[in-house]
Amino acid sequence: MAKLLYSVIMSLDGYVADASGSFDWAAPDDDVHAAVNDLHRRVGMLLLGRRMYEVLLAWENMPAVETQPEVVRDFALIWKGTEKVVYSRTLQSVYSARTRIERDFDVEGVRRMKGAARRDITVGGPELAGQAIRAGLVDEYHLFVVPVIVGGGARALPAGAKAELEMVGESRFRKGAVYLRYEVRP
């Protein structure tokens, strides 16, 4: 059975975007980007909310991708090679290959996906991830913590959710970001 991973770049105070909706402060440097690429390389499917899909859609047809740094080109290839499920009630069509729309987040449907998948699955976007976390579907948390405090905004982890975790990995990056990997305790 595949694992469901929640991977997020977040501020030290736990936000993915600040109160104005900006996440420019979260742009990964090459070291963090390479670590994110390595994590996503093992994934066969992305579960995305509409807003996260719209942000990541830039990777589908990035202009002049061949002139970008290696880590950027690498992630573009990973993105294009990964199946994507977008959960949205408003999106009428998708603009990327290997992508389908689901209107509602179906907990049992995700359990079936995990059971049938040969490779791990990630859930992206704090609202969708919050639903998966509350339903007890997330098996691992991959937190890339950026050394900035933004004071409010979109939370990386949902309020009221509870889980017992075991740290199974961590690393530091040159510019002060840290990577924390946790597995959910049974």
C-alpha atoms as an extended CHARMM CRD file, in Angstrom:
* protein
*
       186  EXT
         1         1  MET       CA              0.0000000000        0.0000000000        0.0000000000  PROA      1               0.0000000000
         2         2  ALA       CA              1.2290000000        3.4850000000       -0.8590000000  PROA      2               0.0000000000
         3         3  LYS       CA              1.6550000000        6.1520000000        1.7830000000  PROA      3               0.0000000000
         4         4  LEU       CA             -0.0740000000        9.5220000000        1.6830000000  PROA      4               0.0000000000
         5         5  LEU       CA              2.4830000000       12.2710000000        2.2460000000  PROA      5               0.0000000000
         6         6  TYR       CA              1.8790000000       15.8850000000        3.1530000000  PROA      6               0.0000000000
         7         7  SER       CA              4.7880000000       17.9840000000        1.9630000000  PROA      7               0.0000000000
         8         8  VAL       CA              4.7660000000       21.7020000000        2.6540000000  PROA      8               0.0000000000
         9         9  ILE       CA              7.0830000000       24.7060000000        2.6960000000  PROA      9               0.0000000000
        10        10  MET       CA              6.0630000000       26.7730000000        5.7090000000  PROA      10              0.0000000000
        11        11  SER       CA              7.1310000000       29.6870000000        7.8800000000  PROA      11              0.0000000000
        12        12  LEU       CA              8.5530000000       29.0990000000       11.3440000000  PROA      12              0.0000000000
        13        13  ASP       CA              5.2050000000       30.1730000000       12.7950000000  PROA      13              0.0000000000
        14        14  GLY       CA              3.3220000000       27.6070000000       10.7040000000  PROA      14              0.0000000000
        15        15  TYR       CA              1.9440000000       29.3880000000        7.6320000000  PROA      15              0.0000000000
        16        16  VAL       CA              2.1110000000       28.6020000000        3.9080000000  PROA      16              0.0000000000
        17        17  ALA       CA              1.0660000000       32.1250000000        2.9160000000  PROA      17              0.0000000000
        18        18  ASP       CA              0.9770000000       35.3600000000        4.8760000000  PROA      18              0.0000000000
        19        19  ALA       CA             -2.1320000000       37.4050000000        5.7080000000  PROA      19              0.0000000000
        20        20  SER       CA             -2.0660000000       39.0920000000        2.2710000000  PROA      20              0.0000000000
        21        21  GLY       CA             -1.8320000000       35.7080000000        0.5140000000  PROA      21              0.0000000000
        22        22  SER       CA              1.8200000000       36.1400000000       -0.4570000000  PROA      22              0.0000000000
        23        23  PHE       CA              4.2260000000       33.2360000000       -0.2870000000  PROA      23              0.0000000000
        24        24  ASP       CA              7.2150000000       34.8580000000       -2.0130000000  PROA      24              0.0000000000
        25        25  TRP       CA              9.1830000000       34.3120000000        1.1970000000  PROA      25              0.0000000000
        26        26  ALA       CA              8.7600000000       30.5440000000        0.6810000000  PROA      26              0.0000000000
        27        27  ALA       CA             10.5710000000       30.3630000000       -2.6720000000  PROA      27              0.0000000000
        28        28  PRO       CA             13.0750000000       27.5540000000       -2.1610000000  PROA      28              0.0000000000
        29        29  ASP       CA             16.7740000000       28.0260000000       -2.7890000000  PROA      29              0.0000000000
        30        30  ASP       CA             18.5220000000       25.3880000000       -4.9100000000  PROA      30              0.0000000000
        31        31  ASP       CA             19.2980000000       23.1380000000       -1.9230000000  PROA      31              0.0000000000
        32        32  VAL       CA             15.7120000000       23.0850000000       -0.6560000000  PROA      32              0.0000000000
        33        33  HSD       CA             14.4060000000       22.7490000000       -4.2200000000  PROA      33              0.0000000000
        34        34  ALA       CA             16.6280000000       19.7010000000       -4.7830000000  PROA      34              0.0000000000
        35        35  ALA       CA             15.3040000000       18.0950000000       -1.5800000000  PROA      35              0.0000000000
        36        36  VAL       CA             11.7110000000       18.7600000000       -2.6560000000  PROA      36              0.0000000000
        37        37  ASN       CA             12.5230000000       17.2190000000       -6.0480000000  PROA      37              0.0000000000
        38        38  ASP       CA             13.9660000000       14.1160000000       -4.3940000000  PROA      38              0.0000000000
        39        39  LEU       CA             10.8310000000       13.7180000000       -2.2980000000  PROA      39              0.0000000000
        40        40  HSD       CA              8.5160000000       14.1430000000       -5.2960000000  PROA      40              0.0000000000
        41        41  ARG       CA             10.5690000000       11.7850000000       -7.4290000000  PROA      41              0.0000000000
        42        42  ARG       CA              9.2220000000        8.8680000000       -5.3520000000  PROA      42              0.0000000000
        43        43  VAL       CA              5.6060000000        9.9930000000       -5.7920000000  PROA      43              0.0000000000
        44        44  GLY       CA              3.2400000000        8.6530000000       -8.4220000000  PROA      44              0.0000000000
        45        45  MET       CA              0.2630000000       10.9270000000       -7.7990000000  PROA      45              0.0000000000
        46        46  LEU       CA             -0.4740000000       14.4260000000       -6.5310000000  PROA      46              0.0000000000
        47        47  LEU       CA             -3.7830000000       15.2700000000       -4.8470000000  PROA      47              0.0000000000
        48        48  LEU       CA             -4.2930000000       19.0200000000       -5.1460000000  PROA      48              0.0000000000
        49        49  GLY       CA             -6.8120000000       21.6460000000       -4.2050000000  PROA      49              0.0000000000
        50        50  ARG       CA             -7.7440000000       24.0910000000       -6.9640000000  PROA      50              0.0000000000
        51        51  ARG       CA             -5.6050000000       26.9760000000       -5.7110000000  PROA      51              0.0000000000
        52        52  MET       CA             -2.5080000000       24.7870000000       -5.2840000000  PROA      52              0.0000000000
        53        53  TYR       CA             -3.1040000000       23.3390000000       -8.7530000000  PROA      53              0.0000000000
        54        54  GLU       CA             -3.2870000000       26.8310000000      -10.2270000000  PROA      54              0.0000000000
        55        55  VAL       CA              0.0240000000       27.7750000000       -8.5600000000  PROA      55              0.0000000000
        56        56  LEU       CA              1.7800000000       24.5930000000       -9.6920000000  PROA      56              0.0000000000
        57        57  LEU       CA              0.3530000000       24.7780000000      -13.2030000000  PROA      57              0.0000000000
        58        58  ALA       CA              3.2250000000       27.1180000000      -14.0670000000  PROA      58              0.0000000000
        59        59  TRP       CA              5.4140000000       23.9920000000      -14.2750000000  PROA      59              0.0000000000
        60        60  GLU       CA              3.3870000000       22.5790000000      -17.1580000000  PROA      60              0.0000000000
        61        61  ASN       CA              4.5140000000       25.0150000000      -19.8500000000  PROA      61              0.0000000000
        62        62  MET       CA              7.2420000000       27.0550000000      -18.2260000000  PROA      62              0.0000000000
        63        63  PRO       CA              8.6380000000       29.4870000000      -20.7930000000  PROA      63              0.0000000000
        64        64  ALA       CA             12.3040000000       28.9840000000      -21.6250000000  PROA      64              0.0000000000
        65        65  VAL       CA             12.5630000000       26.0680000000      -19.1910000000  PROA      65              0.0000000000
        66        66  GLU       CA             15.8040000000       25.0210000000      -20.8770000000  PROA      66              0.0000000000
        67        67  THR       CA             17.4260000000       28.2470000000      -19.6040000000  PROA      67              0.0000000000
        68        68  GLN       CA             16.3700000000       27.6070000000      -16.0060000000  PROA      68              0.0000000000
        69        69  PRO       CA             18.6380000000       26.0980000000      -13.3250000000  PROA      69              0.0000000000
        70        70  GLU       CA             18.8920000000       22.3010000000      -13.2150000000  PROA      70              0.0000000000
        71        71  VAL       CA             16.6550000000       21.9970000000      -10.1270000000  PROA      71              0.0000000000
        72        72  VAL       CA             13.8920000000       23.9040000000      -11.9190000000  PROA      72              0.0000000000
        73        73  ARG       CA             14.1640000000       21.7820000000      -15.0700000000  PROA      73              0.0000000000
        74        74  ASP       CA             14.1670000000       18.6600000000      -12.8940000000  PROA      74              0.0000000000
        75        75  PHE       CA             10.9700000000       19.6230000000      -11.0720000000  PROA      75              0.0000000000
        76        76  ALA       CA              9.2660000000       20.4880000000      -14.3610000000  PROA      76              0.0000000000
        77        77  LEU       CA              9.9710000000       16.9340000000      -15.5690000000  PROA      77              0.0000000000
        78        78  ILE       CA              8.7520000000       15.4450000000      -12.2920000000  PROA      78              0.0000000000
        79        79  TRP       CA              5.5430000000       17.5180000000      -12.4620000000  PROA      79              0.0000000000
        80        80  LYS       CA              4.8210000000       16.4890000000      -16.0350000000  PROA      80              0.0000000000
        81        81  GLY       CA              5.4260000000       12.8020000000      -15.2840000000  PROA      81              0.0000000000
        82        82  THR       CA              3.1400000000       12.6420000000      -12.2440000000  PROA      82              0.0000000000
        83        83  GLU       CA             -0.5850000000       11.8430000000      -12.2170000000  PROA      83              0.0000000000
        84        84  LYS       CA             -2.6270000000       14.6760000000      -10.7430000000  PROA      84              0.0000000000
        85        85  VAL       CA             -6.0880000000       14.7730000000       -9.1800000000  PROA      85              0.0000000000
        86        86  VAL       CA             -7.5400000000       18.2510000000       -8.6350000000  PROA      86              0.0000000000
        87        87  TYR       CA            -10.3760000000       18.5740000000       -6.1320000000  PROA      87              0.0000000000
        88        88  SER       CA            -12.5910000000       21.4660000000       -7.1850000000  PROA      88              0.0000000000
        89        89  ARG       CA            -16.2650000000       22.2700000000       -7.5090000000  PROA      89              0.0000000000
        90        90  THR       CA            -15.5760000000       25.3070000000       -9.6980000000  PROA      90              0.0000000000
        91        91  LEU       CA            -12.8050000000       24.2870000000      -12.0940000000  PROA      91              0.0000000000
        92        92  GLN       CA            -14.3570000000       23.3270000000      -15.4380000000  PROA      92              0.0000000000
        93        93  SER       CA            -11.2890000000       21.9120000000      -17.1600000000  PROA      93              0.0000000000
        94        94  VAL       CA             -7.6380000000       21.1690000000      -16.4970000000  PROA      94              0.0000000000
        95        95  TYR       CA             -4.6720000000       22.6030000000      -18.3270000000  PROA      95              0.0000000000
        96        96  SER       CA             -2.0670000000       19.9550000000      -17.6800000000  PROA      96              0.0000000000
        97        97  ALA       CA             -1.4370000000       16.4330000000      -18.8970000000  PROA      97              0.0000000000
        98        98  ARG       CA             -2.1360000000       13.4210000000      -16.6890000000  PROA      98              0.0000000000
        99        99  THR       CA             -4.7360000000       15.3890000000      -14.7100000000  PROA      99              0.0000000000
       100       100  ARG       CA             -8.3420000000       14.7990000000      -13.7640000000  PROA      100             0.0000000000
       101       101  ILE       CA            -10.9140000000       16.7010000000      -11.6950000000  PROA      101             0.0000000000
       102       102  GLU       CA            -12.8390000000       15.2930000000       -8.7510000000  PROA      102             0.0000000000
       103       103  ARG       CA            -15.6780000000       17.4290000000       -7.4140000000  PROA      103             0.0000000000
       104       104  ASP       CA            -15.5500000000       16.2220000000       -3.8060000000  PROA      104             0.0000000000
       105       105  PHE       CA            -12.8560000000       14.8970000000       -1.5080000000  PROA      105             0.0000000000
       106       106  ASP       CA            -13.8870000000       11.2880000000       -0.9450000000  PROA      106             0.0000000000
       107       107  VAL       CA            -12.1250000000        9.7500000000        2.0530000000  PROA      107             0.0000000000
       108       108  GLU       CA            -12.9070000000        6.1810000000        0.9930000000  PROA      108             0.0000000000
       109       109  GLY       CA            -11.8510000000        6.9720000000       -2.5730000000  PROA      109             0.0000000000
       110       110  VAL       CA             -8.4560000000        8.1820000000       -1.3110000000  PROA      110             0.0000000000
       111       111  ARG       CA             -8.1090000000        5.0290000000        0.8010000000  PROA      111             0.0000000000
       112       112  ARG       CA             -8.7460000000        2.9810000000       -2.3460000000  PROA      112             0.0000000000
       113       113  MET       CA             -6.1490000000        5.0410000000       -4.2490000000  PROA      113             0.0000000000
       114       114  LYS       CA             -3.5940000000        4.3460000000       -1.5080000000  PROA      114             0.0000000000
       115       115  GLY       CA             -4.4040000000        0.6470000000       -1.6120000000  PROA      115             0.0000000000
       116       116  ALA       CA             -4.0450000000        0.4210000000       -5.3850000000  PROA      116             0.0000000000
       117       117  ALA       CA             -1.0400000000        2.7150000000       -5.8670000000  PROA      117             0.0000000000
       118       118  ARG       CA              2.4470000000        1.3490000000       -6.4710000000  PROA      118             0.0000000000
       119       119  ARG       CA              4.1020000000        4.6260000000       -5.5460000000  PROA      119             0.0000000000
       120       120  ASP       CA              3.4190000000        7.1100000000       -2.7690000000  PROA      120             0.0000000000
       121       121  ILE       CA              0.8650000000        9.8980000000       -3.1090000000  PROA      121             0.0000000000
       122       122  THR       CA              1.1610000000       13.5050000000       -1.9160000000  PROA      122             0.0000000000
       123       123  VAL       CA             -1.5730000000       15.8600000000       -0.8810000000  PROA      123             0.0000000000
       124       124  GLY       CA             -0.9390000000       19.5280000000       -1.6060000000  PROA      124             0.0000000000
       125       125  GLY       CA             -2.6270000000       22.6860000000       -0.4660000000  PROA      125             0.0000000000
       126       126  PRO       CA             -3.4300000000       23.3710000000        3.1830000000  PROA      126             0.0000000000
       127       127  GLU       CA             -7.2160000000       23.1080000000        2.8770000000  PROA      127             0.0000000000
       128       128  LEU       CA             -7.1820000000       19.7740000000        1.0610000000  PROA      128             0.0000000000
       129       129  ALA       CA             -4.3830000000       18.4880000000        3.2960000000  PROA      129             0.0000000000
       130       130  GLY       CA             -6.4560000000       19.5560000000        6.2930000000  PROA      130             0.0000000000
       131       131  GLN       CA             -9.2920000000       17.3150000000        5.1360000000  PROA      131             0.0000000000
       132       132  ALA       CA             -6.8880000000       14.4060000000        4.6740000000  PROA      132             0.0000000000
       133       133  ILE       CA             -5.2710000000       15.0290000000        8.0710000000  PROA      133             0.0000000000
       134       134  ARG       CA             -8.6140000000       15.2150000000        9.8710000000  PROA      134             0.0000000000
       135       135  ALA       CA             -9.6850000000       11.9580000000        8.1650000000  PROA      135             0.0000000000
       136       136  GLY       CA             -6.5130000000       10.2140000000        9.3720000000  PROA      136             0.0000000000
       137       137  LEU       CA             -5.2710000000        9.5690000000        5.8280000000  PROA      137             0.0000000000
       138       138  VAL       CA             -1.8340000000       11.2170000000        6.0560000000  PROA      138             0.0000000000
       139       139  ASP       CA              0.9600000000        8.7620000000        6.8350000000  PROA      139             0.0000000000
       140       140  GLU       CA              3.9670000000       11.1030000000        6.7030000000  PROA      140             0.0000000000
       141       141  TYR       CA              4.5850000000       14.8190000000        7.1590000000  PROA      141             0.0000000000
       142       142  HSD       CA              7.4390000000       16.4330000000        5.2360000000  PROA      142             0.0000000000
       143       143  LEU       CA              7.8820000000       19.9480000000        6.5920000000  PROA      143             0.0000000000
       144       144  PHE       CA             10.3010000000       22.3950000000        5.0140000000  PROA      144             0.0000000000
       145       145  VAL       CA             10.4970000000       25.2010000000        7.5750000000  PROA      145             0.0000000000
       146       146  VAL       CA             11.7470000000       28.5590000000        6.2950000000  PROA      146             0.0000000000
       147       147  PRO       CA             13.4170000000       30.9440000000        8.7900000000  PROA      147             0.0000000000
       148       148  VAL       CA             10.7690000000       33.6500000000        8.6320000000  PROA      148             0.0000000000
       149       149  ILE       CA              7.8520000000       34.6110000000       10.8490000000  PROA      149             0.0000000000
       150       150  VAL       CA              4.8880000000       35.9950000000        8.9020000000  PROA      150             0.0000000000
       151       151  GLY       CA              2.4400000000       36.5640000000       11.7550000000  PROA      151             0.0000000000
       152       152  GLY       CA             -0.6860000000       35.0640000000       10.1980000000  PROA      152             0.0000000000
       153       153  GLY       CA             -2.2840000000       33.8340000000        7.0240000000  PROA      153             0.0000000000
       154       154  ALA       CA             -3.0210000000       30.3740000000        5.6320000000  PROA      154             0.0000000000
       155       155  ARG       CA             -2.0660000000       27.7460000000        8.2020000000  PROA      155             0.0000000000
       156       156  ALA       CA              0.0760000000       24.7950000000        7.1060000000  PROA      156             0.0000000000
       157       157  LEU       CA             -1.6600000000       22.4770000000        9.5760000000  PROA      157             0.0000000000
       158       158  PRO       CA             -5.3740000000       22.5420000000       10.3670000000  PROA      158             0.0000000000
       159       159  ALA       CA             -6.6430000000       23.8050000000       13.6980000000  PROA      159             0.0000000000
       160       160  GLY       CA             -8.0290000000       21.0930000000       15.9270000000  PROA      160             0.0000000000
       161       161  ALA       CA             -6.3260000000       18.1680000000       14.1940000000  PROA      161             0.0000000000
       162       162  LYS       CA             -4.4330000000       15.7230000000       16.3890000000  PROA      162             0.0000000000
       163       163  ALA       CA             -1.8740000000       13.0190000000       15.6020000000  PROA      163             0.0000000000
       164       164  GLU       CA              0.9920000000       11.3210000000       17.3820000000  PROA      164             0.0000000000
       165       165  LEU       CA              4.1270000000       11.5330000000       15.2960000000  PROA      165             0.0000000000
       166       166  GLU       CA              7.5870000000       10.0460000000       15.3160000000  PROA      166             0.0000000000
       167       167  MET       CA             10.4950000000       11.9950000000       13.8400000000  PROA      167             0.0000000000
       168       168  VAL       CA             12.2300000000        9.8060000000       11.2660000000  PROA      168             0.0000000000
       169       169  GLY       CA             14.3980000000       12.3560000000        9.4820000000  PROA      169             0.0000000000
       170       170  GLU       CA             15.7190000000       15.8790000000        9.5780000000  PROA      170             0.0000000000
       171       171  SER       CA             18.2650000000       18.0400000000        7.8350000000  PROA      171             0.0000000000
       172       172  ARG       CA             19.4640000000       21.6290000000        7.6620000000  PROA      172             0.0000000000
       173       173  PHE       CA             20.0750000000       23.8050000000        4.6530000000  PROA      173             0.0000000000
       174       174  ARG       CA             22.7240000000       26.4720000000        4.1420000000  PROA      174             0.0000000000
       175       175  LYS       CA             20.3500000000       29.4460000000        4.2790000000  PROA      175             0.0000000000
       176       176  GLY       CA             18.6690000000       28.3560000000        7.5160000000  PROA      176             0.0000000000
       177       177  ALA       CA             15.7010000000       26.2670000000        6.3670000000  PROA      177             0.0000000000
       178       178  VAL       CA             15.1870000000       22.8980000000        8.0280000000  PROA      178             0.0000000000
       179       179  TYR       CA             13.5090000000       19.7210000000        6.8350000000  PROA      179             0.0000000000
       180       180  LEU       CA             11.5300000000       17.6470000000        9.3170000000  PROA      180             0.0000000000
       181       181  ARG       CA             10.0710000000       14.2550000000        8.4400000000  PROA      181             0.0000000000
       182       182  TYR       CA              7.5110000000       12.6070000000       10.6840000000  PROA      182             0.0000000000
       183       183  GLU       CA              5.5890000000        9.3650000000       10.4300000000  PROA      183             0.0000000000
       184       184  VAL       CA              2.2130000000        8.9500000000       12.0740000000  PROA      184             0.0000000000
       185       185  ARG       CA              2.3790000000        6.4950000000       14.9570000000  PROA      185             0.0000000000
       186       186  PRO       CA             -0.1320000000        3.6560000000       14.6290000000  PROA      186             0.0000000000
